[in-house]
Amino acid sequence: MKNLTLLIFFLSSCLAFSQSSDNLFSMALSQNIRKYNIQSDDAYENRDLERGKSLFDSLVKNHLRGTILDNYRFKRFEDDSYFRLNTIHKPFVLLTTASWCVVPEDQIAAINLLADEYADQVEFIILFWDRVGNILDLSLQYSEKIPVIYFDEKYNRDPQTIKTLKHSLGLPLCFYADQDRKIIDITRGGVFLPYDTKEDLYSINYNVFKNSVDNLIAHSAVITEPENESSTTE
């Protein structure tokens, strides 16, 4: 009887591990990225930007939303300590970039304001794919409420992280995930417009990010049963 109980426990543990592994972001991406890359390369080679965008949105909607973001490991810029995604205990926005990605100042300003406005509800994190020496000035552009983390491929050779978070979908990217790391959405980040545009880039980016953050909060809401209050009759 004891052996049977142990066997049931072992099989249950294996099944739970298998189910959680099957639902990982990296697993879903690896199963669908080849077809996406072939179609995406064809679209951009033919300068069909709308089709390229549609293919990305379709990949996210049909295969990546609802998966669990892997517990990747990075380093904090401020003290070089290790940072893992499972240390975040509320919904979060992970923005991936690099020193060679030119992010407009208006976009950074919009992100900083939202990080301040939603500080109690959502964690904003900036991930640089770069050497620590290349991001000193760039990191100072972001609010103190936004942790800056980095991944230096020269010293950190984890192929899984590099492949799934950087090379497969490119940069920049913006991951919206709930407190359990379940992906609510993935976007290309903010809005980039020509330098000579007369449109208000700050307001546009603020609204784009705000809508996505509000959607994240709505899908991350934890519904709790109201406590039963004792009542007395007079």
Helices and strands as residue ranges (DSSP letters): H 2-22, H 25-45, H 49-59, I 60-64, E 73-76, E 82-84, G 85-87, E 92-97, H 105-117, E 123-128, G 132-134, H 136-139, E 148-150, H 159-162, I 163-167, E 173-177, E 183-187, H 201-220
